Amino acid sequence: MGPVDAGNVFYGILCGVVFAGCVFALARFGPRLAREPHAAAWGAFAGIAIGYLFSLTNESVLRSTAIGLAVAVATGLTAFYRYYTHED
């Protein structure tokens, strides 16, 4: 970890751009999917994002995986419920 340098700043900007691109793509193309894959995509995205952020705290890989998986399941179920109850 150490001091902030140009590499750290570039990495942070790159991660932000990738995150924004994924959110944009999921928001743009997600509604074209059926409700199950759409909810699973949001769950996977949220789980991966939270697992990655938690891994930056230097905790164990298993704990990062467990927290990411828990968030993915909760987000996927919540999204599925929302898409199921708000169908056209």
C-alpha positions as CSV (number, residue, x, y, z in Angstrom):
1,M,0.0,0.0,0.0
2,G,2.4,2.9,0.6
3,P,2.1,6.5,-0.8
4,V,-0.1,7.5,-3.6
5,D,1.7,7.6,-6.9
6,A,0.7,7.8,-10.6
7,G,0.2,4.1,-10.9
8,N,-2.4,4.1,-8.0
9,V,-4.2,7.0,-9.5
10,F,-4.3,5.4,-12.9
11,Y,-5.6,2.1,-11.4
12,G,-8.3,3.9,-9.5
13,I,-9.4,5.8,-12.7
14,L,-9.3,2.6,-14.7
15,C,-11.5,0.7,-12.1
16,G,-14.0,3.6,-12.1
17,V,-14.2,3.6,-15.9
18,V,-14.7,-0.2,-16.0
19,F,-17.3,0.0,-13.2
20,A,-19.2,2.7,-15.0
21,G,-19.1,0.8,-18.3
22,C,-20.5,-2.3,-16.7
23,V,-23.3,-0.4,-15.1
24,F,-24.1,1.4,-18.3
25,A,-24.1,-1.9,-20.3
26,L,-26.3,-3.6,-17.7
27,A,-28.7,-0.7,-17.6
28,R,-28.9,-0.4,-21.4
29,F,-29.0,-4.1,-22.4
30,G,-30.4,-5.7,-19.2
31,P,-34.1,-4.9,-19.8
32,R,-33.9,-6.9,-23.1
33,L,-33.2,-10.1,-21.1
34,A,-35.8,-12.3,-19.5
35,R,-36.3,-11.6,-15.8
36,E,-34.2,-14.4,-14.5
37,P,-31.0,-13.6,-16.4
38,H,-31.5,-9.9,-15.8
39,A,-31.7,-10.4,-12.1
40,A,-28.8,-12.8,-12.2
41,A,-26.7,-10.3,-14.0
42,W,-27.4,-7.6,-11.4
43,G,-26.6,-10.1,-8.6
44,A,-23.3,-11.1,-10.2
45,F,-22.3,-7.5,-10.8
46,A,-23.1,-6.5,-7.2
47,G,-21.3,-9.6,-5.8
48,I,-18.2,-9.1,-7.9
49,A,-18.0,-5.4,-7.1
50,I,-18.4,-5.9,-3.3
51,G,-16.1,-8.9,-3.2
52,Y,-13.4,-6.9,-5.1
53,L,-13.8,-3.9,-2.8
54,F,-13.7,-6.1,0.3
55,S,-10.6,-7.8,-1.0
56,L,-8.8,-4.5,-1.0
57,T,-8.9,-4.4,2.8
58,N,-6.3,-7.3,2.9
59,E,-8.8,-9.7,4.4
60,S,-8.7,-13.4,3.4
61,V,-9.8,-14.4,-0.1
62,L,-12.4,-16.8,1.5
63,R,-14.0,-14.0,3.5
64,S,-14.1,-11.7,0.4
65,T,-15.7,-14.5,-1.6
66,A,-18.2,-15.2,1.1
67,I,-19.3,-11.6,1.4
68,G,-19.4,-11.2,-2.4
69,L,-21.5,-14.4,-2.7
70,A,-23.9,-13.2,0.0
71,V,-24.3,-9.8,-1.6
72,A,-24.8,-11.5,-5.0
73,V,-27.5,-13.8,-3.7
74,A,-29.3,-11.0,-1.9
75,T,-29.2,-8.7,-4.8
76,G,-30.2,-11.3,-7.3
77,L,-33.2,-12.3,-5.2
78,T,-34.3,-8.7,-4.7
79,A,-33.9,-7.9,-8.4
80,F,-35.9,-11.1,-9.3
81,Y,-38.7,-10.1,-6.9
82,R,-38.8,-6.6,-8.4
83,Y,-38.9,-7.8,-12.0
84,Y,-41.4,-10.5,-11.2
85,T,-43.8,-8.2,-9.5
86,H,-43.5,-5.3,-12.0
87,E,-44.1,-7.3,-15.2
88,D,-46.0,-5.7,-18.1
